[in-house]
Amino acid sequence: MATSLDGKINGAYASVADSGNLFYHLAFESDGYYHPQGWLSGRTTTDDNFTHYAKPDLDEDAPEVPAGDFIVKSPWDMYYVSIDIHGRLAWDSSEFIYNDTHALVLEVLTTKTSNAYKAFLRKLNIPYIIAGDDELDAPLALKKLKDLFGMETVMLGGGGVLNWSFIQQGLCDELSLVLKNSADGSTDTPTLFSATKGLSENKPVSFTFKNVEPHGSTVWLRYLVDNAKS
Ligand SMILES: NC(=O)c1ccc[n+]([C@@H]2O[C@H](COP(=O)([O-])OP(=O)(O)OC[C@H]3O[C@@H](n4cnc5c(N)ncnc54)[C@H](OP(=O)(O)O)[C@@H]3O)[C@@H](O)[C@H]2O)c1
């Protein structure tokens, strides 16, 4: 995650921070650091940045799709994974392009996600996994990403609601922060971690320092997450 000094993940601070994209370099470039096979995002992050709150064109009369997961392998060995249990994201293609990164879109649904939305994804050849019934079973989702799609490293890439719901469940082993050299003091922009009723609690979590690297006025800071389950 890239944040302001006051822990914001979006907002005016970005316009006065040093330019350069250390976050992108570490996460995605071949000479970067993490080389994840999956980039996991919350539904709001995907709508804000990529699908822009369009409504998916659903066929409510679509024939019943086969039960279970829909597996399509990525030709790029990289997946952009969205948690979208209500089936809201209006993709228009299965190919995801971010700077020079290409990935296959992959959706995480539950058994309650509508048949019409699953048919919409199948029409676009977008793979999906079913994890949970009424609510997301996050450990099962991660297990399926590993077992069915071969993902060894998944980057939990925000926003704050998704990040905190996974950290509360002990599902994150490392926190990697690119701290930008600016702040804006806003109280109405999203933060790095955000407890949300129905998705997460606000049990405190501690972190153990791992490494720090200054890059000009930007700092790359890493911690182990102390509640991580092995
Ligand atoms: N600076 C950075 O590095 C960075 C990185 C990523 C994002 N961002 C910014 O962060 C902002 C969005 O963050 P956010 O915290 O508001 O939202 P978010 O975490 O992106 O998305 C929250 C939504 O995702 C779904 N979701 C998340 N966790 C879930 C769970 N455990 N179970 C079921 N559904 C779950 C829910 O979707 P439904 O509402 O559909 O149920 C929830 O409302 C955007 O402005 C984005 O640009 C910044």
The ligand as an SDF file (V2000), in Angstrom:
LIG
                    3D

 48 52  0  0  0  0  0  0  0  0999 V2000
   -3.0030    4.0720   -1.8000 N   0  0  0  0  0  0  0  0  0  0  0  0
   -3.1290    2.8050   -2.1270 C   0  0  0  0  0  0  0  0  0  0  0  0
   -2.1470    2.0480   -2.1520 O   0  0  0  0  0  0  0  0  0  0  0  0
   -4.5010    2.2750   -2.4460 C   0  0  0  0  0  0  0  0  0  0  0  0
   -4.6480    0.9290   -2.7470 C   0  0  0  0  0  0  0  0  0  0  0  0
   -5.9320    0.4370   -2.9710 C   0  0  0  0  0  0  0  0  0  0  0  0
   -7.0310    1.2700   -2.8920 C   0  0  0  0  0  0  0  0  0  0  0  0
   -6.8660    2.5840   -2.6060 N   0  0  0  0  0  0  0  0  0  0  0  0
   -8.0530    3.4650   -2.4840 C   0  0  0  0  0  0  0  0  0  0  0  0
   -8.8890    2.9750   -1.4410 O   0  0  0  0  0  0  0  0  0  0  0  0
  -10.2290    3.4280   -1.6540 C   0  0  0  0  0  0  0  0  0  0  0  0
  -11.2440    2.3230   -1.3720 C   0  0  0  0  0  0  0  0  0  0  0  0
  -10.9950    1.7340   -0.1190 O   0  0  0  0  0  0  0  0  0  0  0  0
  -12.1680    1.2390    0.8470 P   0  0  0  0  0  0  0  0  0  0  0  0
  -11.5080    0.8200    2.1050 O   0  0  0  0  0  0  0  0  0  0  0  0
  -13.2200    2.2950    0.8800 O   0  0  0  0  0  0  0  0  0  0  0  0
  -12.8370   -0.0070    0.0920 O   0  0  0  0  0  0  0  0  0  0  0  0
  -12.2850   -1.4440   -0.4070 P   0  0  0  0  0  0  0  0  0  0  0  0
  -11.5990   -2.1540    0.7030 O   0  0  0  0  0  0  0  0  0  0  0  0
  -11.5710   -1.2720   -1.6910 O   0  0  0  0  0  0  0  0  0  0  0  0
  -13.6670   -2.1620   -0.7690 O   0  0  0  0  0  0  0  0  0  0  0  0
  -14.6130   -2.4200    0.2290 C   0  0  0  0  0  0  0  0  0  0  0  0
  -15.6860   -3.3090   -0.3800 C   0  0  0  0  0  0  0  0  0  0  0  0
  -15.1080   -4.5410   -0.8300 O   0  0  0  0  0  0  0  0  0  0  0  0
  -15.9490   -5.6360   -0.4440 C   0  0  0  0  0  0  0  0  0  0  0  0
  -15.2700   -6.3370    0.6610 N   0  0  0  0  0  0  0  0  0  0  0  0
  -14.0960   -5.9920    1.2640 C   0  0  0  0  0  0  0  0  0  0  0  0
  -13.7730   -6.8840    2.2230 N   0  0  0  0  0  0  0  0  0  0  0  0
  -14.7550   -7.7930    2.2350 C   0  0  0  0  0  0  0  0  0  0  0  0
  -14.9970   -8.9580    3.0100 C   0  0  0  0  0  0  0  0  0  0  0  0
  -14.1410   -9.3640    3.9590 N   0  0  0  0  0  0  0  0  0  0  0  0
  -16.1240   -9.6500    2.7790 N   0  0  0  0  0  0  0  0  0  0  0  0
  -16.9740   -9.2600    1.8260 C   0  0  0  0  0  0  0  0  0  0  0  0
  -16.8160   -8.1710    1.0330 N   0  0  0  0  0  0  0  0  0  0  0  0
  -15.7060   -7.4530    1.2430 C   0  0  0  0  0  0  0  0  0  0  0  0
  -17.2750   -4.9810    0.0020 C   0  0  0  0  0  0  0  0  0  0  0  0
  -17.9920   -4.7680   -1.2080 O   0  0  0  0  0  0  0  0  0  0  0  0
  -19.5810   -4.5230   -1.3160 P   0  0  0  0  0  0  0  0  0  0  0  0
  -19.7940   -3.1080   -0.8700 O   0  0  0  0  0  0  0  0  0  0  0  0
  -19.8920   -4.7240   -2.7500 O   0  0  0  0  0  0  0  0  0  0  0  0
  -20.2280   -5.5280   -0.4100 O   0  0  0  0  0  0  0  0  0  0  0  0
  -16.7720   -3.6810    0.6260 C   0  0  0  0  0  0  0  0  0  0  0  0
  -17.7510   -2.6810    0.7170 O   0  0  0  0  0  0  0  0  0  0  0  0
  -10.2780    3.8900   -3.0930 C   0  0  0  0  0  0  0  0  0  0  0  0
  -10.3360    5.3100   -3.1040 O   0  0  0  0  0  0  0  0  0  0  0  0
   -8.9600    3.4250   -3.6920 C   0  0  0  0  0  0  0  0  0  0  0  0
   -8.4950    4.2430   -4.7290 O   0  0  0  0  0  0  0  0  0  0  0  0
   -5.6200    3.1090   -2.3810 C   0  0  0  0  0  0  0  0  0  0  0  0
  1  2  1  0
  2  3  2  0
  2  4  1  0
  4  5  1  0
  4 48  2  0
  5  6  2  0
  6  7  1  0
  7  8  2  0
  8  9  1  0
  8 48  1  0
  9 10  1  0
  9 46  1  0
 10 11  1  0
 11 12  1  0
 11 44  1  0
 12 13  1  0
 13 14  1  0
 14 15  2  0
 14 16  1  0
 14 17  1  0
 17 18  1  0
 18 19  2  0
 18 20  1  0
 18 21  1  0
 21 22  1  0
 22 23  1  0
 23 24  1  0
 23 42  1  0
 24 25  1  0
 25 26  1  0
 25 36  1  0
 26 27  1  0
 26 35  1  0
 27 28  2  0
 28 29  1  0
 29 30  1  0
 29 35  2  0
 30 31  1  0
 30 32  2  0
 32 33  1  0
 33 34  2  0
 34 35  1  0
 36 37  1  0
 36 42  1  0
 37 38  1  0
 38 39  2  0
 38 40  1  0
 38 41  1  0
 42 43  1  0
 44 45  1  0
 44 46  1  0
 46 47  1  0
M  CHG  2   8   1  16  -1
M  END
$$$$
